[in-house]
C-alpha cells in the first residue's frame, strides 16, 4: 500500500521508499525512514498534499511524493 492511499487518522509503518537519492535525503531529514510510524493528520481537499505526523513533527508532502512511500496500514486513529 502507498502512503498516498491512506486517509486522515490512519496510522502506518513505512516499509520502503522508492525514489531518487535527492528526495530520499529530503525525506530522511524529516525522519521519514523505513520502520517509522506515521499518522495522517490532514489531506487537502484537492488531494494534492497531505500532512503527516512523524516523531512528534508534522510535515506536509505532495501526493506524488507520497506515492513513492510504501507503508503497512496499522489502524485508524480514534478521533
N, CA, C and O atoms as a GROMACS GRO file, in nm:
protein
  316
    1UNK      N    1   0.085  -0.117   0.000
    1UNK     CA    2   0.000   0.000   0.000
    1UNK      C    3   0.090   0.124   0.000
    1UNK      O    4   0.198   0.123   0.059
    2UNK      N    5   0.045   0.228  -0.065
    2UNK     CA    6   0.122   0.351  -0.072
    2UNK      C    7   0.068   0.454   0.028
    2UNK      O    8  -0.050   0.454   0.060
    3UNK      N    9   0.157   0.540   0.075
    3UNK     CA   10   0.119   0.643   0.171
    3UNK      C   11   0.007   0.730   0.115
    3UNK      O   12  -0.080   0.775   0.189
    4UNK      N   13   0.008   0.752  -0.014
    4UNK     CA   14  -0.094   0.837  -0.079
    4UNK      C   15  -0.234   0.776  -0.072
    4UNK      O   16  -0.332   0.847  -0.095
    5UNK      N   17  -0.246   0.648  -0.042
    5UNK     CA   18  -0.376   0.580  -0.037
    5UNK      C   19  -0.443   0.588   0.099
    5UNK      O   20  -0.559   0.548   0.113
    6UNK      N   21  -0.372   0.638   0.200
    6UNK     CA   22  -0.427   0.643   0.335
    6UNK      C   23  -0.518   0.763   0.353
    6UNK      O   24  -0.514   0.858   0.275
    7UNK      N   25  -0.601   0.758   0.456
    7UNK     CA   26  -0.696   0.864   0.488
    7UNK      C   27  -0.660   0.930   0.620
    7UNK      O   28  -0.578   0.879   0.696
    8UNK      N   29  -0.722   1.042   0.645
    8UNK     CA   30  -0.699   1.114   0.770
    8UNK      C   31  -0.723   1.022   0.889
    8UNK      O   32  -0.825   0.953   0.896
    9UNK      N   33  -0.628   1.022   0.983
    9UNK     CA   34  -0.641   0.941   1.104
    9UNK      C   35  -0.574   0.805   1.094
    9UNK      O   36  -0.553   0.739   1.196
   10UNK      N   37  -0.538   0.762   0.973
   10UNK     CA   38  -0.472   0.633   0.957
   10UNK      C   39  -0.330   0.637   1.015
   10UNK      O   40  -0.262   0.739   1.008
   11UNK      N   41  -0.289   0.526   1.071
   11UNK     CA   42  -0.154   0.510   1.124
   11UNK      C   43  -0.088   0.397   1.048
   11UNK      O   44  -0.148   0.291   1.028
   12UNK      N   45   0.037   0.419   1.004
   12UNK     CA   46   0.105   0.319   0.922
   12UNK      C   47   0.253   0.316   0.955
   12UNK      O   48   0.307   0.408   1.017
   13UNK      N   49   0.318   0.209   0.913
   13UNK     CA   50   0.462   0.194   0.927
   13UNK      C   51   0.524   0.196   0.788
   13UNK      O   52   0.475   0.130   0.697
   14UNK      N   53   0.631   0.273   0.772
   14UNK     CA   54   0.699   0.282   0.643
   14UNK      C   55   0.774   0.152   0.617
   14UNK      O   56   0.854   0.108   0.700
   15UNK      N   57   0.747   0.092   0.503
   15UNK     CA   58   0.812  -0.034   0.464
   15UNK      C   59   0.924  -0.013   0.363
   15UNK      O   60   1.024  -0.084   0.366
   16UNK      N   61   0.907   0.085   0.272
   16UNK     CA   62   1.007   0.108   0.169
   16UNK      C   63   0.988   0.246   0.109
   16UNK      O   64   0.877   0.298   0.104
   17UNK      N   65   1.098   0.306   0.062
   17UNK     CA   66   1.093   0.435  -0.005
   17UNK      C   67   1.157   0.418  -0.141
   17UNK      O   68   1.275   0.384  -0.151
   18UNK      N   69   1.080   0.441  -0.248
   18UNK     CA   70   1.125   0.419  -0.385
   18UNK      C   71   1.136   0.552  -0.458
   18UNK      O   72   1.041   0.595  -0.524
   19UNK      N   73   1.252   0.618  -0.447
   19UNK     CA   74   1.271   0.746  -0.514
   19UNK      C   75   1.420   0.772  -0.535
   19UNK      O   76   1.504   0.693  -0.493
   20UNK      N   77   1.449   0.884  -0.601
   20UNK     CA   78   1.589   0.918  -0.624
   20UNK      C   79   1.656   0.962  -0.493
   20UNK      O   80   1.588   0.989  -0.394
   21UNK      N   81   1.786   0.968  -0.496
   21UNK     CA   82   1.860   0.997  -0.372
   21UNK      C   83   1.833   1.136  -0.317
   21UNK      O   84   1.834   1.155  -0.196
   22UNK      N   85   1.808   1.234  -0.403
   22UNK     CA   86   1.781   1.370  -0.355
   22UNK      C   87   1.652   1.374  -0.273
   22UNK      O   88   1.650   1.433  -0.164
   23UNK      N   89   1.546   1.313  -0.323
   23UNK     CA   90   1.420   1.311  -0.250
   23UNK      C   91   1.432   1.223  -0.125
   23UNK      O   92   1.377   1.256  -0.020
   24UNK      N   93   1.503   1.113  -0.137
   24UNK     CA   94   1.523   1.024  -0.022
   24UNK      C   95   1.596   1.099   0.090
   24UNK      O   96   1.560   1.084   0.207
   25UNK      N   97   1.696   1.178   0.056
   25UNK     CA   98   1.768   1.257   0.156
   25UNK      C   99   1.677   1.361   0.221
   25UNK      O  100   1.687   1.386   0.341
   26UNK      N  101   1.588   1.420   0.142
   26UNK     CA  102   1.492   1.516   0.197
   26UNK      C  103   1.399   1.445   0.295
   26UNK      O  104   1.374   1.496   0.404
   27UNK      N  105   1.348   1.328   0.257
   27UNK     CA  106   1.264   1.251   0.348
   27UNK      C  107   1.340   1.218   0.476
   27UNK      O  108   1.286   1.235   0.586
   28UNK      N  109   1.462   1.172   0.463
   28UNK     CA  110   1.542   1.136   0.581
   28UNK      C  111   1.558   1.255   0.676
   28UNK      O  112   1.557   1.238   0.797
   29UNK      N  113   1.574   1.375   0.620
   29UNK     CA  114   1.592   1.494   0.705
   29UNK      C  115   1.469   1.521   0.791
   29UNK      O  116   1.479   1.586   0.895
   30UNK      N  117   1.352   1.472   0.747
   30UNK     CA  118   1.228   1.487   0.824
   30UNK      C  119   1.201   1.366   0.913
   30UNK      O  120   1.102   1.365   0.986
   31UNK      N  121   1.286   1.264   0.908
   31UNK     CA  122   1.264   1.144   0.986
   31UNK      C  123   1.177   1.042   0.916
   31UNK      O  124   1.132   0.945   0.977
   32UNK      N  125   1.153   1.063   0.787
   32UNK     CA  126   1.073   0.970   0.708
   32UNK      C  127   1.167   0.860   0.660
   32UNK      O  128   1.228   0.870   0.554
   33UNK      N  129   1.177   0.755   0.741
   33UNK     CA  130   1.268   0.645   0.712
   33UNK      C  131   1.196   0.511   0.732
   33UNK      O  132   1.093   0.504   0.799
   34UNK      N  133   1.252   0.408   0.674
   34UNK     CA  134   1.195   0.274   0.685
   34UNK      C  135   1.180   0.236   0.833
   34UNK      O  136   1.273   0.254   0.912
   35UNK      N  137   1.063   0.185   0.868
   35UNK     CA  138   1.036   0.142   1.005
   35UNK      C  139   0.966   0.247   1.091
   35UNK      O  140   0.917   0.215   1.199
   36UNK      N  141   0.962   0.372   1.044
   36UNK     CA  142   0.898   0.478   1.122
   36UNK      C  143   0.746   0.467   1.116
   36UNK      O  144   0.689   0.428   1.014
   37UNK      N  145   0.681   0.502   1.226
   37UNK     CA  146   0.534   0.506   1.230
   37UNK      C  147   0.491   0.648   1.197
   37UNK      O  148   0.548   0.746   1.246
   38UNK      N  149   0.389   0.658   1.113
   38UNK     CA  150   0.337   0.788   1.074
   38UNK      C  151   0.186   0.790   1.092
   38UNK      O  152   0.120   0.687   1.086
   39UNK      N  153   0.134   0.910   1.115
   39UNK     CA  154  -0.011   0.932   1.126
   39UNK      C  155  -0.050   1.035   1.021
   39UNK      O  156   0.018   1.136   1.005
   40UNK      N  157  -0.159   1.009   0.949
   40UNK     CA  158  -0.209   1.106   0.853
   40UNK      C  159  -0.292   1.208   0.930
   40UNK      O  160  -0.396   1.175   0.987
   41UNK      N  161  -0.245   1.332   0.932
   41UNK     CA  162  -0.311   1.439   1.006
   41UNK      C  163  -0.419   1.509   0.922
   41UNK      O  164  -0.530   1.531   0.970
   42UNK      N  165  -0.386   1.541   0.798
   42UNK     CA  166  -0.480   1.611   0.709
   42UNK      C  167  -0.453   1.573   0.565
   42UNK      O  168  -0.341   1.536   0.528
   43UNK      N  169  -0.556   1.581   0.483
   43UNK     CA  170  -0.545   1.565   0.339
   43UNK      C  171  -0.616   1.684   0.278
   43UNK      O  172  -0.731   1.710   0.313
   44UNK      N  173  -0.550   1.759   0.188
   44UNK     CA  174  -0.614   1.877   0.130
   44UNK      C  175  -0.734   1.836   0.047
   44UNK      O  176  -0.742   1.723  -0.002
   45UNK      N  177  -0.828   1.928   0.030
   45UNK     CA  178  -0.950   1.898  -0.045
   45UNK      C  179  -0.917   1.860  -0.190
   45UNK      O  180  -0.984   1.774  -0.248
   46UNK      N  181  -0.816   1.922  -0.247
   46UNK     CA  182  -0.777   1.890  -0.384
   46UNK      C  183  -0.692   1.762  -0.390
   46UNK      O  184  -0.656   1.716  -0.498
   47UNK      N  185  -0.662   1.706  -0.272
   47UNK     CA  186  -0.579   1.586  -0.260
   47UNK      C  187  -0.444   1.604  -0.329
   47UNK      O  188  -0.391   1.510  -0.389
   48UNK      N  189  -0.388   1.725  -0.318
   48UNK     CA  190  -0.257   1.750  -0.377
   48UNK      C  191  -0.146   1.737  -0.273
   48UNK      O  192  -0.031   1.709  -0.309
   49UNK      N  193  -0.178   1.758  -0.146
   49UNK     CA  194  -0.079   1.743  -0.039
   49UNK      C  195  -0.144   1.673   0.080
   49UNK      O  196  -0.265   1.675   0.099
   50UNK      N  197  -0.057   1.611   0.161
   50UNK     CA  198  -0.103   1.551   0.286
   50UNK      C  199  -0.011   1.597   0.397
   50UNK      O  200   0.107   1.624   0.376
   51UNK      N  201  -0.067   1.606   0.516
   51UNK     CA  202   0.012   1.640   0.633
   51UNK      C  203   0.025   1.514   0.716
   51UNK      O  204  -0.074   1.450   0.751
   52UNK      N  205   0.150   1.479   0.747
   52UNK     CA  206   0.176   1.360   0.826
   52UNK      C  207   0.244   1.399   0.956
   52UNK      O  208   0.312   1.501   0.963
   53UNK      N  209   0.226   1.316   1.057
   53UNK     CA  210   0.296   1.335   1.184
   53UNK      C  211   0.391   1.218   1.201
   53UNK      O  212   0.351   1.102   1.195
   54UNK      N  213   0.518   1.251   1.222
   54UNK     CA  214   0.620   1.151   1.240
   54UNK      C  215   0.716   1.200   1.348
   54UNK      O  216   0.770   1.310   1.338
   55UNK      N  217   0.735   1.118   1.451
   55UNK     CA  218   0.822   1.156   1.563
   55UNK      C  219   0.785   1.292   1.622
   55UNK      O  220   0.873   1.374   1.646
   56UNK      N  221   0.657   1.315   1.645
   56UNK     CA  222   0.606   1.441   1.703
   56UNK      C  223   0.633   1.563   1.616
   56UNK      O  224   0.628   1.675   1.666
   57UNK      N  225   0.661   1.543   1.488
   57UNK     CA  226   0.681   1.653   1.393
   57UNK      C  227   0.579   1.639   1.282
   57UNK      O  228   0.557   1.529   1.230
   58UNK      N  229   0.517   1.750   1.245
   58UNK     CA  230   0.423   1.749   1.133
   58UNK      C  231   0.494   1.797   1.008
   58UNK      O  232   0.566   1.897   1.010
   59UNK      N  233   0.472   1.724   0.898
   59UNK     CA  234   0.535   1.753   0.770
   59UNK      C  235   0.429   1.744   0.662
   59UNK      O  236   0.348   1.652   0.661
   60UNK      N  237   0.430   1.840   0.570
   60UNK     CA  238   0.340   1.834   0.454
   60UNK      C  239   0.422   1.788   0.334
   60UNK      O  240   0.530   1.840   0.307
   61UNK      N  241   0.369   1.689   0.263
   61UNK     CA  242   0.436   1.642   0.142
   61UNK      C  243   0.334   1.634   0.028
   61UNK      O  244   0.214   1.618   0.051
   62UNK      N  245   0.385   1.644  -0.094
   62UNK     CA  246   0.298   1.633  -0.211
   62UNK      C  247   0.250   1.489  -0.226
   62UNK      O  248   0.319   1.394  -0.188
   63UNK      N  249   0.132   1.475  -0.283
   63UNK     CA  250   0.077   1.341  -0.304
   63UNK      C  251   0.164   1.259  -0.399
   63UNK      O  252   0.176   1.138  -0.382
   64UNK      N  253   0.225   1.324  -0.498
   64UNK     CA  254   0.312   1.250  -0.591
   64UNK      C  255   0.436   1.197  -0.518
   64UNK      O  256   0.492   1.095  -0.557
   65UNK      N  257   0.479   1.267  -0.413
   65UNK     CA  258   0.590   1.218  -0.332
   65UNK      C  259   0.543   1.104  -0.242
   65UNK      O  260   0.616   1.006  -0.221
   66UNK      N  261   0.421   1.116  -0.190
   66UNK     CA  262   0.366   1.012  -0.102
   66UNK      C  263   0.346   0.880  -0.176
   66UNK      O  264   0.347   0.774  -0.114
   67UNK      N  265   0.330   0.886  -0.308
   67UNK     CA  266   0.314   0.765  -0.388
   67UNK      C  267   0.443   0.682  -0.391
   67UNK      O  268   0.440   0.564  -0.425
   68UNK      N  269   0.555   0.743  -0.357
   68UNK     CA  270   0.684   0.674  -0.360
   68UNK      C  271   0.716   0.603  -0.228
   68UNK      O  272   0.820   0.538  -0.216
   69UNK      N  273   0.627   0.617  -0.129
   69UNK     CA  274   0.650   0.560   0.003
   69UNK      C  275   0.553   0.443   0.024
   69UNK      O  276   0.431   0.462   0.025
   70UNK      N  277   0.608   0.324   0.040
   70UNK     CA  278   0.525   0.206   0.068
   70UNK      C  279   0.509   0.191   0.218
   70UNK      O  280   0.604   0.204   0.295
   71UNK      N  281   0.384   0.164   0.260
   71UNK     CA  282   0.354   0.154   0.402
   71UNK      C  283   0.268   0.031   0.430
   71UNK      O  284   0.210  -0.028   0.340
   72UNK      N  285   0.263  -0.004   0.557
   72UNK     CA  286   0.170  -0.106   0.605
   72UNK      C  287   0.074  -0.036   0.699
   72UNK      O  288   0.115   0.017   0.803
   73UNK      N  289  -0.053  -0.034   0.662
   73UNK     CA  290  -0.154   0.035   0.741
   73UNK      C  291  -0.175  -0.040   0.873
   73UNK      O  292  -0.210  -0.158   0.873
   74UNK      N  293  -0.153   0.028   0.984
   74UNK     CA  294  -0.168  -0.032   1.116
   74UNK      C  295  -0.314  -0.031   1.161
   74UNK      O  296  -0.372  -0.136   1.190
   75UNK      N  297  -0.372   0.088   1.167
   75UNK     CA  298  -0.511   0.102   1.206
   75UNK      C  299  -0.553   0.248   1.194
   75UNK      O  300  -0.472   0.336   1.168
   76UNK      N  301  -0.682   0.270   1.214
   76UNK     CA  302  -0.738   0.404   1.212
   76UNK      C  303  -0.732   0.460   1.351
   76UNK      O  304  -0.772   0.395   1.447
   77UNK      N  305  -0.681   0.584   1.362
   77UNK     CA  306  -0.671   0.650   1.491
   77UNK      C  307  -0.810   0.689   1.539
   77UNK      O  308  -0.895   0.730   1.460
   78UNK      N  309  -0.833   0.677   1.668
   78UNK     CA  310  -0.960   0.720   1.726
   78UNK      C  311  -0.960   0.870   1.744
   78UNK      O  312  -0.879   0.923   1.820
   79UNK      N  313  -1.050   0.940   1.675
   79UNK     CA  314  -1.059   1.087   1.687
   79UNK      C  315  -1.181   1.126   1.765
   79UNK      O  316  -1.205   1.245   1.786
   0.00000   0.00000   0.00000
